[in-house]
Amino acid sequence: MAEALTRLRPLGPFPPWSAARSGSTLDLGALMRDQLLQRRALWGPLRRLLQSRLAQAIEASQWSRSAELLGMWLHTWPVGAMVDPAVSEWMTCPSVESLATLARASELACAALGWPTVPGLPWPDPPAEWLRTQLAEQGVPLVGRGEGDGRQRLIDALGLTLERDEGWPDELLAVESIPGEALISRRAELARRLVRGELGAVQLTSPIPPSPLAALAIGELRMEGRHQRAFEAWGPAGLRVEGFVTLAELLGAAPPGEPGPVLIPTGDCLLAPGTPASLRRGQPETVGWLLWEAPFRPVPVHPLAVEVLRALDGVATAPQLCATLELSEDQLQPVLDALVSVGAATAA
């Protein structure tokens, strides 16, 4: 039987790198991480919710949103394959790759559930109902983790009181907050402190002036500060990693298959109402997509390629496929060769 709760930790900095439950302490951020950022969720209910939201957006002619949702729906295949290892890595030996993966997984989860994200960041900002359902006990004291830990959401939604603030974990370097208009005059000083490791990052509390000098200054901070780009993209969690990568940089091409007289699929395929680019133009069309439950880029194809791939059963030869699909050999063979070359099919 679990111990009664005596302490509650807030949602941030997200994603936490501790266990959700440790003795009588519940880490609400870690609990949310474990519920949302997991393979089973992305390949199951979250994928279905994204597909439903995509259909609704297309029906409402919300083309920009439709393009975004299509990209998210397709990303549930590779990101779902990457997310569990990324969580494990984040908790033990954090890397910029694991954090980039978790950031995209968070965006997918929030879009599927209809949750907002923390302003300017990809992390979930859960509704009050979710917060209330996680706590059976009432009046559990809240132990803060420093500025920006999301404590006010819990105080407002659950009526909790802050018992004490333990501050940011020691491994997170200090952050200097300045208004954007002060950036140019303090550029040299802040850059020196970033180089010396006295600061982890600089946080701008207002937009920088639209000038070449301001652009040069922010560029220098990003060049000199090992954590600056990551902090800007991912908040305090970015202070645990160096550099910055996008999900697109983490996704590669599937390896080519092996040709043979009988082929089998190596991944999934589906028909979608277009590509993100075509939906953005407001021009839906039937497009095939090749997908893998692996860190590979989704590949758009002609709908015929999906029809052919679905017919590959590890038994049928090319002449049999021609008869089944009512295609000539000249029509079928180029499709089979293309499916093998992009890694969607291989010899049985």
DRENDO-1510 file (C-alpha; in Angstrom, 1 decimal, always signed):
<recs>
REC; n; res; u; v; w
REC; 1; MET; +0.0; +0.0; +0.0 .
REC; 2; ALA; +1.4; +3.4; -1.0 .
REC; 3; GLU; +2.3; +5.9; +1.6 .
REC; 4; ALA; -0.1; +8.8; +2.2 .
REC; 5; LEU; +1.1; +11.9; +0.4 .
REC; 6; THR; +2.9; +14.5; +2.5 .
REC; 7; ARG; +4.5; +16.6; -0.2 .
REC; 8; LEU; +3.6; +17.6; -3.8 .
REC; 9; ARG; +6.1; +18.9; -6.4 .
REC; 10; PRO; +4.8; +21.2; -9.2 .
REC; 11; LEU; +4.7; +20.6; -12.9 .
REC; 12; GLY; +8.0; +22.3; -13.8 .
REC; 13; PRO; +10.7; +22.5; -14.8 .
REC; 14; PHE; +9.3; +20.2; -17.4 .
REC; 15; PRO; +10.0; +17.5; -18.3 .
REC; 16; PRO; +11.3; +16.4; -14.8 .
REC; 17; TRP; +14.0; +13.8; -14.5 .
REC; 18; SER; +12.8; +12.2; -11.3 .
REC; 19; ALA; +10.4; +9.4; -10.6 .
REC; 20; ALA; +6.7; +10.3; -10.3 .
REC; 21; ARG; +6.4; +8.9; -6.8 .
REC; 22; SER; +9.2; +8.7; -4.2 .
REC; 23; GLY; +7.9; +7.6; -0.8 .
REC; 24; SER; +5.3; +10.1; +0.3 .
REC; 25; THR; +6.2; +12.7; -2.3 .
REC; 26; LEU; +4.3; +13.0; -5.6 .
REC; 27; ASP; +6.0; +14.8; -8.5 .
REC; 28; LEU; +3.1; +16.0; -10.6 .
REC; 29; GLY; +5.3; +17.0; -13.5 .
REC; 30; ALA; +6.8; +13.5; -13.6 .
REC; 31; LEU; +3.3; +11.9; -13.4 .
REC; 32; MET; +2.2; +14.0; -16.4 .
REC; 33; ARG; +5.4; +13.0; -18.3 .
REC; 34; ASP; +4.7; +9.3; -17.7 .
REC; 35; GLN; +1.1; +9.6; -18.8 .
REC; 36; LEU; +1.6; +11.6; -22.0 .
REC; 37; LEU; +5.2; +11.0; -23.2 .
REC; 38; GLN; +5.1; +7.3; -23.9 .
REC; 39; ARG; +4.9; +5.0; -26.9 .
REC; 40; ARG; +1.7; +3.4; -26.0 .
REC; 41; ALA; -0.1; +6.7; -25.8 .
REC; 42; LEU; +1.3; +8.1; -29.1 .
REC; 43; TRP; +0.6; +4.9; -31.0 .
REC; 44; GLY; -2.8; +4.4; -29.5 .
REC; 45; PRO; -5.3; +7.1; -28.2 .
REC; 46; LEU; -3.3; +10.2; -29.1 .
REC; 47; ARG; -2.9; +9.0; -32.8 .
REC; 48; ARG; -6.6; +8.4; -33.0 .
REC; 49; LEU; -7.4; +11.8; -31.5 .
REC; 50; LEU; -5.1; +13.6; -33.9 .
REC; 51; GLN; -6.7; +11.8; -36.9 .
REC; 52; SER; -10.2; +12.9; -35.6 .
REC; 53; ARG; -9.0; +16.5; -35.1 .
REC; 54; LEU; -7.5; +16.5; -38.6 .
REC; 55; ALA; -10.9; +15.4; -40.1 .
REC; 56; GLN; -12.7; +18.1; -38.2 .
REC; 57; ALA; -10.2; +20.8; -39.3 .
REC; 58; ILE; -10.6; +19.8; -43.0 .
REC; 59; GLU; -14.4; +19.8; -42.7 .
REC; 60; ALA; -14.2; +23.3; -41.3 .
REC; 61; SER; -11.8; +24.4; -44.0 .
REC; 62; GLN; -9.2; +25.3; -41.4 .
REC; 63; TRP; -6.3; +24.8; -43.8 .
REC; 64; SER; -3.4; +26.0; -41.8 .
REC; 65; ARG; -4.5; +24.0; -38.8 .
REC; 66; SER; -5.2; +21.0; -41.1 .
REC; 67; ALA; -1.6; +21.1; -42.4 .
REC; 68; GLU; -0.2; +21.2; -38.9 .
REC; 69; LEU; -2.4; +18.3; -37.7 .
REC; 70; LEU; -1.5; +16.2; -40.7 .
REC; 71; GLY; +2.2; +16.6; -39.9 .
REC; 72; MET; +1.5; +15.7; -36.2 .
REC; 73; TRP; -0.5; +12.7; -37.1 .
REC; 74; LEU; +2.2; +11.4; -39.3 .
REC; 75; HIS; +4.8; +12.1; -36.7 .
REC; 76; THR; +3.2; +9.7; -34.2 .
REC; 77; TRP; +4.9; +6.8; -36.0 .
REC; 78; PRO; +8.5; +7.9; -35.6 .
REC; 79; VAL; +8.2; +9.9; -32.4 .
REC; 80; GLY; +6.3; +7.0; -30.8 .
REC; 81; ALA; +9.2; +4.8; -31.6 .
REC; 82; MET; +11.7; +7.3; -30.1 .
REC; 83; VAL; +9.9; +8.6; -27.0 .
REC; 84; ASP; +10.4; +5.7; -24.5 .
REC; 85; PRO; +14.2; +5.6; -25.0 .
REC; 86; ALA; +14.2; +9.4; -24.9 .
REC; 87; VAL; +12.5; +9.5; -21.5 .
REC; 88; SER; +15.0; +6.9; -20.1 .
REC; 89; GLU; +17.9; +8.9; -21.5 .
REC; 90; TRP; +16.5; +12.2; -20.2 .
REC; 91; MET; +16.3; +10.7; -16.7 .
REC; 92; THR; +19.8; +9.3; -16.6 .
REC; 93; CYS; +22.1; +10.9; -19.2 .
REC; 94; PRO; +20.3; +13.8; -20.8 .
REC; 95; SER; +21.1; +14.8; -24.4 .
REC; 96; VAL; +19.8; +17.4; -26.8 .
REC; 97; GLU; +18.4; +14.6; -28.9 .
REC; 98; SER; +16.3; +13.2; -26.1 .
REC; 99; LEU; +14.9; +16.6; -25.2 .
REC; 100; ALA; +14.1; +17.5; -28.8 .
REC; 101; THR; +12.2; +14.2; -29.0 .
REC; 102; LEU; +10.2; +14.8; -25.8 .
REC; 103; ALA; +9.4; +18.4; -27.0 .
REC; 104; ARG; +7.8; +17.0; -30.2 .
REC; 105; ALA; +6.0; +14.3; -28.3 .
REC; 106; SER; +4.6; +16.9; -25.9 .
REC; 107; GLU; +3.3; +19.0; -28.9 .
REC; 108; LEU; +1.6; +15.9; -30.3 .
REC; 109; ALA; +0.0; +15.0; -27.0 .
REC; 110; CYS; -1.2; +18.6; -26.4 .
REC; 111; ALA; -2.7; +18.9; -29.9 .
REC; 112; ALA; -4.4; +15.5; -29.5 .
REC; 113; LEU; -5.9; +16.4; -26.2 .
REC; 114; GLY; -6.7; +20.0; -27.0 .
REC; 115; TRP; -4.5; +21.2; -24.2 .
REC; 116; PRO; -2.6; +24.5; -24.4 .
REC; 117; THR; +1.1; +24.6; -24.0 .
REC; 118; VAL; +3.1; +26.8; -21.7 .
REC; 119; PRO; +3.4; +30.1; -23.5 .
REC; 120; GLY; +6.5; +30.1; -25.7 .
REC; 121; LEU; +7.3; +26.5; -24.9 .
REC; 122; PRO; +6.2; +23.0; -26.1 .
REC; 123; TRP; +5.3; +21.7; -22.7 .
REC; 124; PRO; +1.8; +20.8; -21.5 .
REC; 125; ASP; -0.3; +23.3; -19.5 .
REC; 126; PRO; -3.0; +20.9; -18.3 .
REC; 127; PRO; -6.5; +21.9; -17.5 .
REC; 128; ALA; -7.6; +22.2; -13.9 .
REC; 129; GLU; -9.8; +19.1; -14.2 .
REC; 130; TRP; -6.7; +17.0; -14.9 .
REC; 131; LEU; -4.9; +18.5; -12.0 .
REC; 132; ARG; -7.8; +17.7; -9.6 .
REC; 133; THR; -8.1; +14.1; -10.8 .
REC; 134; GLN; -4.5; +13.3; -9.9 .
REC; 135; LEU; -4.9; +14.0; -6.2 .
REC; 136; ALA; -7.1; +12.0; -3.9 .
REC; 137; GLU; -5.8; +13.7; -0.8 .
REC; 138; GLN; -6.7; +17.3; +0.0 .
REC; 139; GLY; -4.4; +20.0; +1.4 .
REC; 140; VAL; -1.1; +18.3; +0.5 .
REC; 141; PRO; +1.7; +21.0; +1.0 .
REC; 142; LEU; +3.4; +22.2; -2.1 .
REC; 143; VAL; +7.2; +22.2; -2.3 .
REC; 144; GLY; +8.5; +24.6; -5.0 .
REC; 145; ARG; +11.4; +24.1; -7.4 .
REC; 146; GLY; +12.3; +27.6; -8.2 .
REC; 147; GLU; +10.9; +30.4; -10.4 .
REC; 148; GLY; +8.8; +29.2; -13.3 .
REC; 149; ASP; +7.9; +25.8; -11.8 .
REC; 150; GLY; +4.2; +26.2; -12.4 .
REC; 151; ARG; +3.2; +26.4; -8.8 .
REC; 152; GLN; +0.6; +29.1; -9.3 .
REC; 153; ARG; -1.5; +26.7; -11.5 .
REC; 154; LEU; -1.7; +24.3; -8.5 .
REC; 155; ILE; -2.4; +27.0; -6.0 .
REC; 156; ASP; -5.2; +28.4; -8.1 .
REC; 157; ALA; -6.7; +25.1; -9.3 .
REC; 158; LEU; -6.3; +23.0; -6.1 .
REC; 159; GLY; -6.2; +25.6; -3.4 .
REC; 160; LEU; -2.8; +24.4; -2.2 .
REC; 161; THR; -0.3; +26.4; -0.1 .
REC; 162; LEU; +3.4; +26.7; -0.8 .
REC; 163; GLU; +5.2; +25.2; +2.2 .
REC; 164; ARG; +8.7; +26.2; +1.0 .
REC; 165; ASP; +10.8; +26.7; -2.1 .
REC; 166; GLU; +13.8; +24.5; -2.5 .
REC; 167; GLY; +15.0; +26.4; -5.6 .
REC; 168; TRP; +16.2; +25.0; -8.9 .
REC; 169; PRO; +18.2; +21.8; -8.9 .
REC; 170; ASP; +21.9; +22.5; -8.5 .
REC; 171; GLU; +22.7; +21.2; -11.9 .
REC; 172; LEU; +20.8; +24.0; -13.6 .
REC; 173; LEU; +23.0; +27.1; -14.1 .
REC; 174; ALA; +21.7; +30.5; -13.3 .
REC; 175; VAL; +19.6; +32.5; -15.8 .
REC; 176; GLU; +19.8; +36.3; -16.2 .
REC; 177; SER; +16.4; +37.9; -17.1 .
REC; 178; ILE; +16.7; +41.3; -18.9 .
REC; 179; PRO; +14.3; +43.4; -21.1 .
REC; 180; GLY; +14.9; +43.1; -24.8 .
REC; 181; GLU; +16.0; +46.8; -25.1 .
REC; 182; ALA; +18.9; +46.2; -22.7 .
REC; 183; LEU; +20.4; +43.5; -24.8 .
REC; 184; ILE; +22.6; +45.7; -27.0 .
REC; 185; SER; +24.2; +47.6; -24.1 .
REC; 186; ARG; +24.8; +44.4; -22.1 .
REC; 187; ARG; +25.9; +42.2; -24.9 .
REC; 188; ALA; +29.6; +42.0; -24.1 .
REC; 189; GLU; +29.1; +41.5; -20.4 .
REC; 190; LEU; +26.5; +38.7; -20.8 .
REC; 191; ALA; +28.6; +37.0; -23.5 .
REC; 192; ARG; +31.6; +36.9; -21.1 .
REC; 193; ARG; +29.5; +35.5; -18.3 .
REC; 194; LEU; +28.1; +32.8; -20.6 .
REC; 195; VAL; +31.7; +31.8; -21.7 .
REC; 196; ARG; +32.9; +31.6; -18.1 .
REC; 197; GLY; +29.9; +29.4; -17.1 .
REC; 198; GLU; +28.6; +32.0; -14.7 .
REC; 199; LEU; +25.3; +32.0; -16.6 .
REC; 200; GLY; +23.5; +29.1; -18.2 .
REC; 201; ALA; +21.4; +31.4; -20.5 .
REC; 202; VAL; +19.9; +34.8; -20.9 .
REC; 203; GLN; +16.1; +35.2; -20.8 .
REC; 204; LEU; +14.6; +38.2; -22.6 .
REC; 205; THR; +11.4; +39.5; -20.9 .
REC; 206; SER; +10.4; +41.6; -23.9 .
REC; 207; PRO; +11.1; +41.6; -27.7 .
REC; 208; ILE; +14.5; +42.8; -28.9 .
REC; 209; PRO; +14.5; +46.0; -31.0 .
REC; 210; PRO; +14.3; +45.3; -34.8 .
REC; 211; SER; +17.8; +46.4; -35.6 .
REC; 212; PRO; +21.0; +44.8; -37.0 .
REC; 213; LEU; +22.8; +45.4; -33.7 .
REC; 214; ALA; +20.2; +43.5; -31.7 .
REC; 215; ALA; +20.3; +40.6; -34.2 .
REC; 216; LEU; +24.1; +40.6; -33.8 .
REC; 217; ALA; +23.8; +40.6; -30.0 .
REC; 218; ILE; +21.4; +37.7; -29.8 .
REC; 219; GLY; +23.5; +35.8; -32.3 .
REC; 220; GLU; +26.5; +36.3; -30.1 .
REC; 221; LEU; +24.7; +35.0; -27.0 .
REC; 222; ARG; +23.6; +31.9; -28.9 .
REC; 223; MET; +27.1; +31.3; -30.2 .
REC; 224; GLU; +28.8; +31.8; -26.8 .
REC; 225; GLY; +26.2; +30.2; -24.6 .
REC; 226; ARG; +26.2; +26.4; -24.8 .
REC; 227; HIS; +22.7; +26.3; -23.5 .
REC; 228; GLN; +21.2; +29.5; -24.9 .
REC; 229; ARG; +19.4; +28.0; -28.0 .
REC; 230; ALA; +18.1; +25.1; -25.9 .
REC; 231; PHE; +16.9; +27.4; -23.2 .
REC; 232; GLU; +15.0; +29.6; -25.7 .
REC; 233; ALA; +13.3; +26.6; -27.3 .
REC; 234; TRP; +12.6; +24.4; -24.2 .
REC; 235; GLY; +12.9; +26.6; -21.1 .
REC; 236; PRO; +14.8; +25.5; -18.0 .
REC; 237; ALA; +15.1; +21.9; -19.2 .
REC; 238; GLY; +17.4; +23.3; -21.9 .
REC; 239; LEU; +20.0; +24.1; -19.3 .
REC; 240; ARG; +20.7; +20.3; -19.0 .
REC; 241; VAL; +21.8; +20.0; -22.6 .
REC; 242; GLU; +24.1; +21.7; -25.0 .
REC; 243; GLY; +23.3; +22.9; -28.5 .
REC; 244; PHE; +20.0; +22.6; -30.4 .
REC; 245; VAL; +18.5; +20.1; -32.9 .
REC; 246; THR; +15.2; +19.8; -34.6 .
REC; 247; LEU; +13.2; +16.7; -35.0 .
REC; 248; ALA; +13.7; +16.8; -38.7 .
REC; 249; GLU; +17.5; +16.4; -38.1 .
REC; 250; LEU; +16.8; +13.3; -36.0 .
REC; 251; LEU; +14.7; +11.5; -38.6 .
REC; 252; GLY; +16.6; +9.7; -41.3 .
REC; 253; ALA; +15.6; +7.7; -44.4 .
REC; 254; ALA; +14.6; +4.1; -44.0 .
REC; 255; PRO; +17.3; +1.7; -45.3 .
REC; 256; PRO; +16.5; +0.2; -48.7 .
REC; 257; GLY; +15.0; -3.3; -48.8 .
REC; 258; GLU; +16.3; -6.4; -50.5 .
REC; 259; PRO; +14.8; -7.1; -54.0 .
REC; 260; GLY; +13.3; -10.5; -54.6 .
REC; 261; PRO; +10.6; -12.4; -56.4 .
REC; 262; VAL; +8.3; -12.2; -53.4 .
REC; 263; LEU; +8.1; -9.1; -51.2 .
REC; 264; ILE; +6.7; -8.1; -47.8 .
REC; 265; PRO; +6.1; -4.7; -46.3 .
REC; 266; THR; +8.6; -3.3; -43.8 .
REC; 267; GLY; +6.3; -0.6; -42.3 .
REC; 268; ASP; +2.8; +0.9; -42.5 .
REC; 269; CYS; +1.1; +2.8; -45.3 .
REC; 270; LEU; -2.1; +4.9; -45.5 .
REC; 271; LEU; -4.1; +7.2; -47.6 .
REC; 272; ALA; -4.3; +10.8; -46.3 .
REC; 273; PRO; -6.1; +13.9; -47.6 .
REC; 274; GLY; -3.0; +15.5; -48.9 .
REC; 275; THR; +0.4; +16.7; -47.8 .
REC; 276; PRO; +1.0; +19.6; -45.4 .
REC; 277; ALA; +1.8; +21.8; -48.3 .
REC; 278; SER; -1.3; +21.0; -50.3 .
REC; 279; LEU; -3.5; +21.5; -47.2 .
REC; 280; ARG; -1.9; +24.8; -46.5 .
REC; 281; ARG; -3.0; +25.9; -50.0 .
REC; 282; GLY; -6.5; +24.7; -49.3 .
REC; 283; GLN; -6.2; +21.9; -51.9 .
REC; 284; PRO; -6.9; +18.5; -50.3 .
REC; 285; GLU; -6.1; +15.5; -52.4 .
REC; 286; THR; -5.6; +11.8; -51.9 .
REC; 287; VAL; -1.9; +11.1; -51.2 .
REC; 288; GLY; -0.3; +7.9; -50.0 .
REC; 289; TRP; +2.1; +7.9; -47.1 .
REC; 290; LEU; +4.8; +5.3; -46.2 .
REC; 291; LEU; +5.4; +5.1; -42.4 .
REC; 292; TRP; +7.7; +3.2; -40.1 .
REC; 293; GLU; +7.5; +2.6; -36.4 .
REC; 294; ALA; +11.1; +3.7; -36.3 .
REC; 295; PRO; +13.0; +7.1; -36.5 .
REC; 296; PHE; +12.4; +7.4; -40.2 .
REC; 297; ARG; +10.9; +10.3; -42.2 .
REC; 298; PRO; +7.3; +9.7; -43.5 .
REC; 299; VAL; +7.4; +9.5; -47.3 .
REC; 300; PRO; +4.5; +10.7; -49.6 .
REC; 301; VAL; +3.7; +8.5; -52.6 .
REC; 302; HIS; +1.2; +8.0; -55.3 .
REC; 303; PRO; -2.0; +6.2; -54.0 .
REC; 304; LEU; -1.1; +3.3; -56.3 .
REC; 305; ALA; +2.0; +2.6; -54.2 .
REC; 306; VAL; -0.2; +2.1; -51.1 .
REC; 307; GLU; -2.5; -0.3; -53.1 .
REC; 308; VAL; +0.5; -2.3; -54.2 .
REC; 309; LEU; +2.1; -2.4; -50.7 .
REC; 310; ARG; -1.1; -3.6; -49.1 .
REC; 311; ALA; -1.2; -6.5; -51.6 .
REC; 312; LEU; +2.3; -7.7; -50.6 .
REC; 313; ASP; +1.7; -10.8; -48.4 .
REC; 314; GLY; +5.0; -12.7; -48.7 .
REC; 315; VAL; +3.4; -15.2; -51.1 .
REC; 316; ALA; +2.2; -13.5; -54.2 .
REC; 317; THR; +4.7; -13.2; -57.1 .
REC; 318; ALA; +4.7; -10.2; -59.5 .
REC; 319; PRO; +2.5; -12.0; -62.1 .
REC; 320; GLN; +0.0; -12.9; -59.4 .
REC; 321; LEU; +0.0; -9.3; -58.2 .
REC; 322; CYS; -0.6; -8.1; -61.7 .
REC; 323; ALA; -3.6; -10.2; -61.9 .
REC; 324; THR; -4.9; -9.2; -58.5 .
REC; 325; LEU; -4.4; -5.5; -59.0 .
REC; 326; GLU; -5.3; -5.5; -62.7 .
REC; 327; LEU; -2.0; -4.0; -63.7 .
REC; 328; SER; +0.4; -4.7; -66.5 .
REC; 329; GLU; +4.0; -5.7; -65.6 .
REC; 330; ASP; +5.2; -2.4; -67.0 .
REC; 331; GLN; +2.9; -0.6; -64.5 .
REC; 332; LEU; +3.7; -2.8; -61.5 .
REC; 333; GLN; +7.4; -3.3; -61.7 .
REC; 334; PRO; +8.5; +0.3; -61.3 .
REC; 335; VAL; +6.2; +0.6; -58.2 .
REC; 336; LEU; +7.8; -2.5; -56.7 .
REC; 337; ASP; +11.3; -1.3; -57.4 .
REC; 338; ALA; +10.5; +2.1; -55.8 .
REC; 339; LEU; +9.0; +0.5; -52.7 .
REC; 340; VAL; +12.1; -1.6; -52.2 .
REC; 341; SER; +14.4; +1.4; -52.9 .
REC; 342; VAL; +12.7; +3.6; -50.2 .
REC; 343; GLY; +12.7; +0.7; -47.7 .
REC; 344; ALA; +8.9; +0.1; -47.7 .
REC; 345; ALA; +9.3; -3.5; -49.0 .
REC; 346; THR; +11.9; -6.2; -48.9 .
REC; 347; ALA; +12.3; -9.8; -50.0 .
REC; 348; ALA; +10.3; -12.3; -48.0 .
</recs>
